Amino acid sequence: MKILNFLKPKPAQPTIDSYGQQGCGVSQEQIQSLMEWLFASLLNAGYSGKSYLVWYNSNNPDPSLEQVVKKVMRRGEPIFLYRCGGRTMQPPQGYYWRMMDEHPSMRIYQLEVRDG
């Protein structure tokens, strides 16, 4: 299976799959602005593959979003979370959500492996 992934052509620019934005309560303008910022950040980092953005509302949690994170983290591609409520979702064991303080909202996080 891994050899088939190796043979697939890499995209020329990053792609972002988004999950949960309908239940987040964020305006379309904010969504557009954040997606543009994230896309530009990925380009600036030289990343041209697939990434994932989860819109998580701790005031109305959707358990299916946790399953999405667990599924896509196995692919080794970047996973981001936008915190719509007061808290982030619980990260999978051995991982943590690192706040991306480069974004002015202070609500976007990247899933990273915990050292040690």
Biopython code that builds the backbone (N, CA, C, O; Angstrom):
import numpy as np
from Bio.PDB.StructureBuilder import StructureBuilder

atoms = [
    (1, "MET", "N", (0.829, -1.201, 0.000)),
    (1, "MET", "CA", (0.000, 0.000, 0.000)),
    (1, "MET", "C", (0.869, 1.258, 0.000)),
    (1, "MET", "O", (0.580, 2.208, -0.727)),
    (2, "LYS", "N", (1.930, 1.272, 0.809)),
    (2, "LYS", "CA", (2.799, 2.445, 0.873)),
    (2, "LYS", "C", (3.461, 2.707, -0.472)),
    (2, "LYS", "O", (3.688, 3.864, -0.827)),
    (3, "ILE", "N", (3.770, 1.672, -1.219)),
    (3, "ILE", "CA", (4.406, 1.875, -2.520)),
    (3, "ILE", "C", (3.445, 2.575, -3.479)),
    (3, "ILE", "O", (3.875, 3.370, -4.314)),
    (4, "LEU", "N", (2.162, 2.288, -3.365)),
    (4, "LEU", "CA", (1.183, 2.972, -4.211)),
    (4, "LEU", "C", (1.128, 4.453, -3.887)),
    (4, "LEU", "O", (1.006, 5.281, -4.789)),
    (5, "ASN", "N", (1.217, 4.798, -2.599)),
    (5, "ASN", "CA", (1.238, 6.209, -2.210)),
    (5, "ASN", "C", (2.473, 6.909, -2.758)),
    (5, "ASN", "O", (2.415, 8.084, -3.119)),
    (6, "PHE", "N", (3.581, 6.195, -2.822)),
    (6, "PHE", "CA", (4.815, 6.752, -3.349)),
    (6, "PHE", "C", (4.676, 7.081, -4.830)),
    (6, "PHE", "O", (5.264, 8.050, -5.310)),
    (7, "LEU", "N", (3.912, 6.289, -5.545)),
    (7, "LEU", "CA", (3.745, 6.482, -6.983)),
    (7, "LEU", "C", (2.758, 7.586, -7.332)),
    (7, "LEU", "O", (2.759, 8.082, -8.459)),
    (8, "LYS", "N", (1.918, 7.975, -6.382)),
    (8, "LYS", "CA", (0.952, 9.042, -6.635)),
    (8, "LYS", "C", (1.681, 10.360, -6.826)),
    (8, "LYS", "O", (2.605, 10.662, -6.071)),
    (9, "PRO", "N", (1.288, 11.155, -7.821)),
    (9, "PRO", "CA", (1.936, 12.458, -7.974)),
    (9, "PRO", "C", (1.565, 13.378, -6.810)),
    (9, "PRO", "O", (0.421, 13.392, -6.356)),
    (10, "LYS", "N", (2.548, 14.144, -6.338)),
    (10, "LYS", "CA", (2.307, 15.092, -5.256)),
    (10, "LYS", "C", (1.603, 16.324, -5.821)),
    (10, "LYS", "O", (1.925, 16.759, -6.927)),
    (11, "PRO", "N", (0.650, 16.893, -5.084)),
    (11, "PRO", "CA", (-0.005, 18.107, -5.577)),
    (11, "PRO", "C", (0.985, 19.274, -5.611)),
    (11, "PRO", "O", (1.948, 19.310, -4.844)),
    (12, "ALA", "N", (0.736, 20.210, -6.498)),
    (12, "ALA", "CA", (1.616, 21.370, -6.629)),
    (12, "ALA", "C", (1.388, 22.379, -5.506)),
    (12, "ALA", "O", (2.230, 23.244, -5.264)),
    (13, "GLN", "N", (0.271, 22.270, -4.834)),
    (13, "GLN", "CA", (-0.045, 23.173, -3.735)),
    (13, "GLN", "C", (-0.778, 22.399, -2.653)),
    (13, "GLN", "O", (-1.328, 21.330, -2.917)),
    (14, "PRO", "N", (-0.790, 22.929, -1.445)),
    (14, "PRO", "CA", (-1.453, 22.206, -0.357)),
    (14, "PRO", "C", (-2.971, 22.138, -0.558)),
    (14, "PRO", "O", (-3.574, 22.995, -1.204)),
    (15, "THR", "N", (-3.558, 21.099, 0.013)),
    (15, "THR", "CA", (-5.016, 20.995, 0.077)),
    (15, "THR", "C", (-5.390, 20.869, 1.552)),
    (15, "THR", "O", (-4.644, 20.305, 2.352)),
    (16, "ILE", "N", (-6.546, 21.399, 1.887)),
    (16, "ILE", "CA", (-7.021, 21.367, 3.270)),
    (16, "ILE", "C", (-8.424, 20.767, 3.279)),
    (16, "ILE", "O", (-9.356, 21.339, 2.714)),
    (17, "ASP", "N", (-8.567, 19.602, 3.929)),
    (17, "ASP", "CA", (-9.883, 19.019, 4.149)),
    (17, "ASP", "C", (-10.408, 19.569, 5.470)),
    (17, "ASP", "O", (-9.696, 19.571, 6.474)),
    (18, "SER", "N", (-11.645, 20.030, 5.466)),
    (18, "SER", "CA", (-12.230, 20.681, 6.627)),
    (18, "SER", "C", (-13.370, 19.827, 7.183)),
    (18, "SER", "O", (-14.173, 19.279, 6.428)),
    (19, "TYR", "N", (-13.429, 19.721, 8.517)),
    (19, "TYR", "CA", (-14.453, 18.922, 9.195)),
    (19, "TYR", "C", (-15.079, 19.723, 10.325)),
    (19, "TYR", "O", (-14.368, 20.346, 11.113)),
    (20, "GLY", "N", (-16.402, 19.711, 10.411)),
    (20, "GLY", "CA", (-17.118, 20.277, 11.545)),
    (20, "GLY", "C", (-17.397, 21.762, 11.491)),
    (20, "GLY", "O", (-17.861, 22.325, 12.483)),
    (21, "GLN", "N", (-17.136, 22.415, 10.385)),
    (21, "GLN", "CA", (-17.314, 23.866, 10.372)),
    (21, "GLN", "C", (-18.777, 24.283, 10.438)),
    (21, "GLN", "O", (-19.069, 25.395, 10.878)),
    (22, "GLN", "N", (-19.706, 23.431, 10.016)),
    (22, "GLN", "CA", (-21.123, 23.793, 10.067)),
    (22, "GLN", "C", (-21.619, 23.938, 11.507)),
    (22, "GLN", "O", (-22.476, 24.777, 11.782)),
    (23, "GLY", "N", (-21.088, 23.132, 12.425)),
    (23, "GLY", "CA", (-21.540, 23.178, 13.811)),
    (23, "GLY", "C", (-20.731, 24.101, 14.687)),
    (23, "GLY", "O", (-20.891, 24.098, 15.908)),
    (24, "CYS", "N", (-19.876, 24.883, 14.094)),
    (24, "CYS", "CA", (-18.949, 25.701, 14.877)),
    (24, "CYS", "C", (-19.491, 27.092, 15.197)),
    (24, "CYS", "O", (-19.087, 27.694, 16.192)),
    (25, "GLY", "N", (-20.384, 27.602, 14.383)),
    (25, "GLY", "CA", (-20.939, 28.924, 14.635)),
    (25, "GLY", "C", (-20.023, 30.069, 14.252)),
    (25, "GLY", "O", (-20.172, 31.178, 14.767)),
    (26, "VAL", "N", (-19.078, 29.819, 13.355)),
    (26, "VAL", "CA", (-18.151, 30.848, 12.900)),
    (26, "VAL", "C", (-18.676, 31.391, 11.571)),
    (26, "VAL", "O", (-19.164, 30.632, 10.733)),
    (27, "SER", "N", (-18.573, 32.710, 11.383)),
    (27, "SER", "CA", (-19.084, 33.317, 10.154)),
    (27, "SER", "C", (-18.292, 32.857, 8.936)),
    (27, "SER", "O", (-17.131, 32.462, 9.047)),
    (28, "GLN", "N", (-18.933, 32.914, 7.782)),
    (28, "GLN", "CA", (-18.287, 32.526, 6.529)),
    (28, "GLN", "C", (-17.040, 33.381, 6.263)),
    (28, "GLN", "O", (-16.053, 32.882, 5.723)),
    (29, "GLU", "N", (-17.080, 34.646, 6.634)),
    (29, "GLU", "CA", (-15.926, 35.533, 6.442)),
    (29, "GLU", "C", (-14.742, 35.088, 7.299)),
    (29, "GLU", "O", (-13.602, 35.105, 6.836)),
    (30, "GLN", "N", (-15.004, 34.690, 8.546)),
    (30, "GLN", "CA", (-13.943, 34.203, 9.422)),
    (30, "GLN", "C", (-13.372, 32.896, 8.896)),
    (30, "GLN", "O", (-12.159, 32.687, 8.926)),
    (31, "ILE", "N", (-14.244, 32.017, 8.416)),
    (31, "ILE", "CA", (-13.796, 30.741, 7.852)),
    (31, "ILE", "C", (-12.884, 31.000, 6.656)),
    (31, "ILE", "O", (-11.802, 30.422, 6.553)),
    (32, "GLN", "N", (-13.329, 31.868, 5.758)),
    (32, "GLN", "CA", (-12.550, 32.193, 4.561)),
    (32, "GLN", "C", (-11.185, 32.772, 4.949)),
    (32, "GLN", "O", (-10.160, 32.379, 4.391)),
    (33, "SER", "N", (-11.174, 33.690, 5.890)),
    (33, "SER", "CA", (-9.938, 34.325, 6.327)),
    (33, "SER", "C", (-8.969, 33.305, 6.927)),
    (33, "SER", "O", (-7.776, 33.319, 6.623)),
    (34, "LEU", "N", (-9.487, 32.424, 7.777)),
    (34, "LEU", "CA", (-8.639, 31.418, 8.404)),
    (34, "LEU", "C", (-8.091, 30.434, 7.375)),
    (34, "LEU", "O", (-6.914, 30.076, 7.424)),
    (35, "MET", "N", (-8.933, 29.999, 6.450)),
    (35, "MET", "CA", (-8.481, 29.054, 5.419)),
    (35, "MET", "C", (-7.385, 29.687, 4.562)),
    (35, "MET", "O", (-6.412, 29.016, 4.216)),
    (36, "GLU", "N", (-7.528, 30.964, 4.215)),
    (36, "GLU", "CA", (-6.503, 31.654, 3.437)),
    (36, "GLU", "C", (-5.199, 31.749, 4.230)),
    (36, "GLU", "O", (-4.120, 31.535, 3.678)),
    (37, "TRP", "N", (-5.297, 32.066, 5.513)),
    (37, "TRP", "CA", (-4.114, 32.167, 6.356)),
    (37, "TRP", "C", (-3.407, 30.816, 6.466)),
    (37, "TRP", "O", (-2.185, 30.737, 6.341)),
    (38, "LEU", "N", (-4.179, 29.757, 6.699)),
    (38, "LEU", "CA", (-3.604, 28.421, 6.843)),
    (38, "LEU", "C", (-2.956, 27.966, 5.534)),
    (38, "LEU", "O", (-1.862, 27.401, 5.545)),
    (39, "PHE", "N", (-3.623, 28.209, 4.420)),
    (39, "PHE", "CA", (-3.085, 27.864, 3.112)),
    (39, "PHE", "C", (-1.755, 28.593, 2.870)),
    (39, "PHE", "O", (-0.781, 27.983, 2.428)),
    (40, "ALA", "N", (-1.722, 29.878, 3.157)),
    (40, "ALA", "CA", (-0.497, 30.662, 2.985)),
    (40, "ALA", "C", (0.601, 30.164, 3.925)),
    (40, "ALA", "O", (1.770, 30.126, 3.539)),
    (41, "SER", "N", (0.245, 29.786, 5.140)),
    (41, "SER", "CA", (1.227, 29.262, 6.089)),
    (41, "SER", "C", (1.834, 27.957, 5.589)),
    (41, "SER", "O", (3.041, 27.746, 5.705)),
    (42, "LEU", "N", (1.003, 27.084, 5.036)),
    (42, "LEU", "CA", (1.501, 25.820, 4.491)),
    (42, "LEU", "C", (2.430, 26.068, 3.309)),
    (42, "LEU", "O", (3.483, 25.440, 3.198)),
    (43, "LEU", "N", (2.037, 26.991, 2.422)),
    (43, "LEU", "CA", (2.896, 27.343, 1.284)),
    (43, "LEU", "C", (4.225, 27.914, 1.766)),
    (43, "LEU", "O", (5.284, 27.543, 1.261)),
    (44, "ASN", "N", (4.169, 28.812, 2.739)),
    (44, "ASN", "CA", (5.371, 29.441, 3.286)),
    (44, "ASN", "C", (6.313, 28.401, 3.896)),
    (44, "ASN", "O", (7.534, 28.550, 3.837)),
    (45, "ALA", "N", (5.741, 27.353, 4.479)),
    (45, "ALA", "CA", (6.543, 26.286, 5.084)),
    (45, "ALA", "C", (7.060, 25.306, 4.026)),
    (45, "ALA", "O", (7.817, 24.390, 4.346)),
    (46, "GLY", "N", (6.653, 25.498, 2.765)),
    (46, "GLY", "CA", (7.093, 24.607, 1.692)),
    (46, "GLY", "C", (6.320, 23.306, 1.632)),
    (46, "GLY", "O", (6.762, 22.353, 0.991)),
    (47, "TYR", "N", (5.165, 23.252, 2.294)),
    (47, "TYR", "CA", (4.347, 22.037, 2.308)),
    (47, "TYR", "C", (3.368, 22.072, 1.150)),
    (47, "TYR", "O", (2.670, 23.066, 0.948)),
    (48, "SER", "N", (3.316, 20.984, 0.386)),
    (48, "SER", "CA", (2.402, 20.945, -0.762)),
    (48, "SER", "C", (1.526, 19.701, -0.761)),
    (48, "SER", "O", (1.030, 19.295, -1.812)),
    (49, "GLY", "N", (1.332, 19.100, 0.384)),
    (49, "GLY", "CA", (0.499, 17.909, 0.474)),
    (49, "GLY", "C", (-0.877, 18.203, 1.036)),
    (49, "GLY", "O", (-1.375, 19.326, 0.972)),
    (50, "LYS", "N", (-1.470, 17.166, 1.586)),
    (50, "LYS", "CA", (-2.811, 17.257, 2.156)),
    (50, "LYS", "C", (-2.710, 17.575, 3.645)),
    (50, "LYS", "O", (-1.796, 17.108, 4.324)),
    (51, "SER", "N", (-3.640, 18.360, 4.140)),
    (51, "SER", "CA", (-3.741, 18.646, 5.568)),
    (51, "SER", "C", (-5.217, 18.664, 5.949)),
    (51, "SER", "O", (-6.098, 18.598, 5.092)),
    (52, "TYR", "N", (-5.463, 18.754, 7.240)),
    (52, "TYR", "CA", (-6.829, 18.640, 7.758)),
    (52, "TYR", "C", (-7.083, 19.728, 8.791)),
    (52, "TYR", "O", (-6.219, 20.052, 9.605)),
    (53, "LEU", "N", (-8.280, 20.279, 8.740)),
    (53, "LEU", "CA", (-8.690, 21.294, 9.709)),
    (53, "LEU", "C", (-9.995, 20.852, 10.357)),
    (53, "LEU", "O", (-10.994, 20.617, 9.678)),
    (54, "VAL", "N", (-9.970, 20.742, 11.683)),
    (54, "VAL", "CA", (-11.141, 20.340, 12.458)),
    (54, "VAL", "C", (-11.650, 21.563, 13.203)),
    (54, "VAL", "O", (-10.900, 22.223, 13.922)),
    (55, "TRP", "N", (-12.924, 21.856, 13.025)),
    (55, "TRP", "CA", (-13.577, 22.970, 13.725)),
    (55, "TRP", "C", (-14.265, 22.351, 14.936)),
    (55, "TRP", "O", (-15.254, 21.633, 14.790)),
    (56, "TYR", "N", (-13.746, 22.625, 16.130)),
    (56, "TYR", "CA", (-14.242, 21.958, 17.331)),
    (56, "TYR", "C", (-14.938, 22.936, 18.269)),
    (56, "TYR", "O", (-14.359, 23.939, 18.686)),
    (57, "ASN", "N", (-16.167, 22.630, 18.586)),
    (57, "ASN", "CA", (-16.959, 23.450, 19.497)),
    (57, "ASN", "C", (-17.164, 22.676, 20.799)),
    (57, "ASN", "O", (-17.987, 21.762, 20.856)),
    (58, "SER", "N", (-16.421, 23.038, 21.837)),
    (58, "SER", "CA", (-16.521, 22.333, 23.121)),
    (58, "SER", "C", (-17.879, 22.541, 23.785)),
    (58, "SER", "O", (-18.250, 21.779, 24.678)),
    (59, "ASN", "N", (-18.622, 23.560, 23.364)),
    (59, "ASN", "CA", (-19.963, 23.789, 23.916)),
    (59, "ASN", "C", (-20.991, 22.840, 23.307)),
    (59, "ASN", "O", (-22.069, 22.645, 23.868)),
    (60, "ASN", "N", (-20.660, 22.256, 22.167)),
    (60, "ASN", "CA", (-21.523, 21.299, 21.484)),
    (60, "ASN", "C", (-20.632, 20.265, 20.784)),
    (60, "ASN", "O", (-20.578, 20.225, 19.555)),
    (61, "PRO", "N", (-19.923, 19.419, 21.572)),
    (61, "PRO", "CA", (-18.937, 18.509, 20.986)),
    (61, "PRO", "C", (-19.565, 17.460, 20.067)),
    (61, "PRO", "O", (-20.641, 16.928, 20.339)),
    (62, "ASP", "N", (-18.863, 17.182, 18.979)),
    (62, "ASP", "CA", (-19.275, 16.165, 18.011)),
    (62, "ASP", "C", (-18.278, 15.013, 18.106)),
    (62, "ASP", "O", (-17.144, 15.148, 17.648)),
    (63, "PRO", "N", (-18.683, 13.870, 18.698)),
    (63, "PRO", "CA", (-17.761, 12.745, 18.876)),
    (63, "PRO", "C", (-17.164, 12.232, 17.562)),
    (63, "PRO", "O", (-16.085, 11.640, 17.568)),
    (64, "SER", "N", (-17.842, 12.447, 16.454)),
    (64, "SER", "CA", (-17.309, 11.962, 15.179)),
    (64, "SER", "C", (-16.022, 12.706, 14.798)),
    (64, "SER", "O", (-15.207, 12.168, 14.048)),
    (65, "LEU", "N", (-15.826, 13.924, 15.299)),
    (65, "LEU", "CA", (-14.612, 14.674, 14.991)),
    (65, "LEU", "C", (-13.387, 14.031, 15.636)),
    (65, "LEU", "O", (-12.297, 14.054, 15.063)),
    (66, "GLU", "N", (-13.564, 13.457, 16.829)),
    (66, "GLU", "CA", (-12.458, 12.745, 17.469)),
    (66, "GLU", "C", (-12.061, 11.536, 16.638)),
    (66, "GLU", "O", (-10.878, 11.215, 16.526)),
    (67, "GLN", "N", (-13.042, 10.869, 16.057)),
    (67, "GLN", "CA", (-12.745, 9.720, 15.194)),
    (67, "GLN", "C", (-12.016, 10.155, 13.926)),
    (67, "GLN", "O", (-11.126, 9.453, 13.447)),
    (68, "VAL", "N", (-12.391, 11.305, 13.387)),
    (68, "VAL", "CA", (-11.704, 11.845, 12.208)),
    (68, "VAL", "C", (-10.234, 12.075, 12.528)),
    (68, "VAL", "O", (-9.362, 11.686, 11.751)),
    (69, "VAL", "N", (-9.952, 12.706, 13.672)),
    (69, "VAL", "CA", (-8.569, 12.988, 14.063)),
    (69, "VAL", "C", (-7.788, 11.691, 14.181)),
    (69, "VAL", "O", (-6.676, 11.596, 13.662)),
    (70, "LYS", "N", (-8.344, 10.689, 14.851)),
    (70, "LYS", "CA", (-7.650, 9.411, 15.021)),
    (70, "LYS", "C", (-7.389, 8.734, 13.680)),
    (70, "LYS", "O", (-6.349, 8.103, 13.488)),
    (71, "LYS", "N", (-8.325, 8.866, 12.763)),
    (71, "LYS", "CA", (-8.173, 8.239, 11.447)),
    (71, "LYS", "C", (-7.089, 8.930, 10.613)),
    (71, "LYS", "O", (-6.223, 8.264, 10.046)),
    (72, "VAL", "N", (-7.135, 10.252, 10.540)),
    (72, "VAL", "CA", (-6.206, 10.953, 9.648)),
    (72, "VAL", "C", (-4.805, 11.090, 10.249)),
    (72, "VAL", "O", (-3.845, 11.285, 9.503)),
    (73, "MET", "N", (-4.660, 10.993, 11.568)),
    (73, "MET", "CA", (-3.325, 11.134, 12.157)),
    (73, "MET", "C", (-2.415, 9.989, 11.751)),
    (73, "MET", "O", (-1.194, 10.138, 11.788)),
    (74, "ARG", "N", (-2.967, 8.870, 11.370)),
    (74, "ARG", "CA", (-2.167, 7.724, 10.915)),
    (74, "ARG", "C", (-1.482, 8.000, 9.580)),
    (74, "ARG", "O", (-0.535, 7.307, 9.211)),
    (75, "ARG", "N", (-1.950, 8.989, 8.874)),
    (75, "ARG", "CA", (-1.397, 9.305, 7.555)),
    (75, "ARG", "C", (-0.136, 10.160, 7.627)),
    (75, "ARG", "O", (0.574, 10.308, 6.632)),
    (76, "GLY", "N", (0.142, 10.722, 8.799)),
    (76, "GLY", "CA", (1.340, 11.526, 8.959)),
    (76, "GLY", "C", (1.255, 12.891, 8.296)),
    (76, "GLY", "O", (2.280, 13.510, 8.008)),
    (77, "GLU", "N", (0.041, 13.360, 8.054)),
    (77, "GLU", "CA", (-0.158, 14.667, 7.429)),
    (77, "GLU", "C", (-0.606, 15.660, 8.501)),
    (77, "GLU", "O", (-1.186, 15.255, 9.508)),
    (78, "PRO", "N", (-0.348, 16.952, 8.301)),
    (78, "PRO", "CA", (-0.681, 17.944, 9.335)),
    (78, "PRO", "C", (-2.176, 17.989, 9.656)),
    (78, "PRO", "O", (-3.029, 17.934, 8.770)),
    (79, "ILE", "N", (-2.458, 18.092, 10.949)),
    (79, "ILE", "CA", (-3.838, 18.216, 11.432)),
    (79, "ILE", "C", (-3.907, 19.484, 12.277)),
    (79, "ILE", "O", (-3.089, 19.703, 13.170)),
    (80, "PHE", "N", (-4.899, 20.306, 11.972)),
    (80, "PHE", "CA", (-5.096, 21.554, 12.688)),
    (80, "PHE", "C", (-6.476, 21.542, 13.331)),
    (80, "PHE", "O", (-7.382, 20.854, 12.861)),
    (81, "LEU", "N", (-6.629, 22.302, 14.402)),
    (81, "LEU", "CA", (-7.904, 22.408, 15.090)),
    (81, "LEU", "C", (-8.201, 23.883, 15.315)),
    (81, "LEU", "O", (-7.345, 24.638, 15.776)),
    (82, "TYR", "N", (-9.410, 24.279, 14.987)),
    (82, "TYR", "CA", (-9.872, 25.619, 15.329)),
    (82, "TYR", "C", (-10.815, 25.483, 16.506)),
    (82, "TYR", "O", (-11.839, 24.807, 16.411)),
    (83, "ARG", "N", (-10.474, 26.123, 17.620)),
    (83, "ARG", "CA", (-11.252, 26.033, 18.853)),
    (83, "ARG", "C", (-12.383, 27.057, 18.794)),
    (83, "ARG", "O", (-12.158, 28.263, 18.899)),
    (84, "CYS", "N", (-13.601, 26.550, 18.624)),
    (84, "CYS", "CA", (-14.773, 27.431, 18.557)),
    (84, "CYS", "C", (-15.319, 27.738, 19.945)),
    (84, "CYS", "O", (-15.853, 28.823, 20.169)),
    (85, "GLY", "N", (-15.194, 26.810, 20.868)),
    (85, "GLY", "CA", (-15.679, 27.008, 22.227)),
    (85, "GLY", "C", (-14.540, 27.380, 23.158)),
    (85, "GLY", "O", (-13.540, 27.956, 22.733)),
    (86, "GLY", "N", (-14.697, 27.050, 24.419)),
    (86, "GLY", "CA", (-13.717, 27.420, 25.423)),
    (86, "GLY", "C", (-12.532, 26.471, 25.554)),
    (86, "GLY", "O", (-11.505, 26.838, 26.125)),
    (87, "ARG", "N", (-12.664, 25.252, 25.030)),
    (87, "ARG", "CA", (-11.608, 24.246, 25.203)),
    (87, "ARG", "C", (-11.315, 23.547, 23.881)),
    (87, "ARG", "O", (-12.149, 23.529, 22.977)),
    (88, "THR", "N", (-10.109, 22.967, 23.780)),
    (88, "THR", "CA", (-9.783, 22.110, 22.637)),
    (88, "THR", "C", (-10.288, 20.707, 22.931)),
    (88, "THR", "O", (-10.590, 20.375, 24.077)),
    (89, "MET", "N", (-10.377, 19.889, 21.894)),
    (89, "MET", "CA", (-10.737, 18.490, 22.126)),
    (89, "MET", "C", (-9.546, 17.774, 22.753)),
    (89, "MET", "O", (-8.405, 18.218, 22.622)),
    (90, "GLN", "N", (-9.812, 16.690, 23.418)),
    (90, "GLN", "CA", (-8.763, 15.887, 24.025)),
    (90, "GLN", "C", (-7.896, 15.313, 22.908)),
    (90, "GLN", "O", (-8.427, 14.677, 21.997)),
    (91, "PRO", "N", (-6.573, 15.517, 22.949)),
    (91, "PRO", "CA", (-5.730, 14.950, 21.893)),
    (91, "PRO", "C", (-5.569, 13.445, 22.087)),
    (91, "PRO", "O", (-5.729, 12.945, 23.201)),
    (92, "PRO", "N", (-5.255, 12.723, 21.021)),
    (92, "PRO", "CA", (-4.972, 11.290, 21.168)),
    (92, "PRO", "C", (-3.765, 11.083, 22.092)),
    (92, "PRO", "O", (-2.927, 11.973, 22.232)),
    (93, "GLN", "N", (-3.683, 9.925, 22.710)),
    (93, "GLN", "CA", (-2.590, 9.632, 23.634)),
    (93, "GLN", "C", (-1.249, 9.771, 22.911)),
    (93, "GLN", "O", (-1.076, 9.267, 21.801)),
    (94, "GLY", "N", (-0.306, 10.459, 23.554)),
    (94, "GLY", "CA", (1.021, 10.666, 22.983)),
    (94, "GLY", "C", (1.128, 11.911, 22.120)),
    (94, "GLY", "O", (2.181, 12.175, 21.539)),
    (95, "TYR", "N", (0.043, 12.680, 22.030)),
    (95, "TYR", "CA", (0.008, 13.899, 21.220)),
    (95, "TYR", "C", (-0.464, 15.063, 22.079)),
    (95, "TYR", "O", (-0.953, 14.868, 23.191)),
    (96, "TYR", "N", (-0.314, 16.274, 21.553)),
    (96, "TYR", "CA", (-0.851, 17.463, 22.204)),
    (96, "TYR", "C", (-1.210, 18.491, 21.132)),
    (96, "TYR", "O", (-0.726, 18.422, 20.003)),
    (97, "TRP", "N", (-2.052, 19.428, 21.497)),
    (97, "TRP", "CA", (-2.426, 20.522, 20.593)),
    (97, "TRP", "C", (-1.519, 21.715, 20.889)),
    (97, "TRP", "O", (-1.585, 22.286, 21.978)),
    (98, "ARG", "N", (-0.682, 22.090, 19.939)),
    (98, "ARG", "CA", (0.194, 23.256, 20.088)),
    (98, "ARG", "C", (-0.499, 24.474, 19.490)),
    (98, "ARG", "O", (-0.865, 24.479, 18.314)),
    (99, "MET", "N", (-0.676, 25.515, 20.318)),
    (99, "MET", "CA", (-1.314, 26.727, 19.830)),
    (99, "MET", "C", (-0.410, 27.380, 18.791)),
    (99, "MET", "O", (0.797, 27.515, 18.994)),
    (100, "MET", "N", (-1.007, 27.778, 17.686)),
    (100, "MET", "CA", (-0.283, 28.500, 16.646)),
    (100, "MET", "C", (-0.473, 29.988, 16.921)),
    (100, "MET", "O", (-1.402, 30.618, 16.416)),
    (101, "ASP", "N", (0.423, 30.527, 17.727)),
    (101, "ASP", "CA", (0.260, 31.915, 18.152)),
    (101, "ASP", "C", (0.568, 32.918, 17.048)),
    (101, "ASP", "O", (0.491, 34.127, 17.264)),
    (102, "GLU", "N", (0.918, 32.416, 15.858)),
    (102, "GLU", "CA", (1.113, 33.304, 14.712)),
    (102, "GLU", "C", (-0.220, 33.864, 14.212)),
    (102, "GLU", "O", (-0.259, 34.918, 13.577)),
    (103, "HIS", "N", (-1.310, 33.151, 14.504)),
    (103, "HIS", "CA", (-2.631, 33.607, 14.071)),
    (103, "HIS", "C", (-3.234, 34.498, 15.160)),
    (103, "HIS", "O", (-3.218, 34.128, 16.334)),
    (104, "PRO", "N", (-3.759, 35.654, 14.791)),
    (104, "PRO", "CA", (-4.248, 36.613, 15.798)),
    (104, "PRO", "C", (-5.413, 36.119, 16.654)),
    (104, "PRO", "O", (-5.629, 36.650, 17.744)),
    (105, "SER", "N", (-6.170, 35.122, 16.197)),
    (105, "SER", "CA", (-7.326, 34.659, 16.969)),
    (105, "SER", "C", (-6.924, 33.886, 18.218)),
    (105, "SER", "O", (-7.701, 33.813, 19.170)),
    (106, "MET", "N", (-5.716, 33.305, 18.231)),
    (106, "MET", "CA", (-5.255, 32.446, 19.331)),
    (106, "MET", "C", (-6.201, 31.258, 19.517)),
    (106, "MET", "O", (-6.366, 30.758, 20.630)),
    (107, "ARG", "N", (-6.812, 30.815, 18.433)),
    (107, "ARG", "CA", (-7.759, 29.704, 18.489)),
    (107, "ARG", "C", (-7.376, 28.553, 17.567)),
    (107, "ARG", "O", (-8.120, 27.576, 17.473)),
    (108, "ILE", "N", (-6.230, 28.642, 16.883)),
    (108, "ILE", "CA", (-5.858, 27.568, 15.973)),
    (108, "ILE", "C", (-4.662, 26.806, 16.545)),
    (108, "ILE", "O", (-3.711, 27.399, 17.053)),
    (109, "TYR", "N", (-4.736, 25.480, 16.448)),
    (109, "TYR", "CA", (-3.753, 24.580, 17.042)),
    (109, "TYR", "C", (-3.307, 23.567, 15.998)),
    (109, "TYR", "O", (-4.027, 23.276, 15.043)),
    (110, "GLN", "N", (-2.093, 23.030, 16.201)),
    (110, "GLN", "CA", (-1.604, 21.953, 15.361)),
    (110, "GLN", "C", (-1.359, 20.741, 16.243)),
    (110, "GLN", "O", (-0.818, 20.868, 17.341)),
    (111, "LEU", "N", (-1.758, 19.558, 15.764)),
    (111, "LEU", "CA", (-1.542, 18.318, 16.509)),
    (111, "LEU", "C", (-0.088, 17.917, 16.347)),
    (111, "LEU", "O", (0.413, 17.799, 15.229)),
    (112, "GLU", "N", (0.591, 17.706, 17.478)),
    (112, "GLU", "CA", (2.000, 17.347, 17.448)),
    (112, "GLU", "C", (2.263, 16.182, 18.390)),
    (112, "GLU", "O", (1.538, 15.964, 19.360)),
    (113, "VAL", "N", (3.327, 15.434, 18.075)),
    (113, "VAL", "CA", (3.725, 14.293, 18.902)),
    (113, "VAL", "C", (4.383, 14.826, 20.164)),
    (113, "VAL", "O", (5.216, 15.731, 20.118)),
    (114, "ARG", "N", (3.994, 14.247, 21.290)),
    (114, "ARG", "CA", (4.581, 14.629, 22.585)),
    (114, "ARG", "C", (5.953, 13.979, 22.684)),
    (114, "ARG", "O", (6.085, 12.775, 22.466)),
    (115, "ASP", "N", (6.972, 14.765, 23.010)),
    (115, "ASP", "CA", (8.337, 14.233, 23.190)),
    (115, "ASP", "C", (8.406, 13.388, 24.437)),
    (115, "ASP", "O", (7.776, 13.692, 25.450)),
    (116, "GLY", "N", (9.189, 12.310, 24.351)),
    (116, "GLY", "CA", (9.424, 11.454, 25.531)),
    (116, "GLY", "C", (8.244, 10.622, 25.774)),
    (116, "GLY", "O", (8.230, 9.830, 26.716)),
]
sb = StructureBuilder()
sb.init_structure("model")
sb.init_model(0)
sb.init_chain("A")
sb.init_seg("    ")
for serial, (resi, resn, name, xyz) in enumerate(atoms, 1):
    if name == "N":
        sb.init_residue(resn, " ", resi, " ")
    sb.init_atom(name, np.array(xyz, "f"), 0.0, 1.0, " ", f" {name:<3s}", serial, name[0])
structure = sb.get_structure()
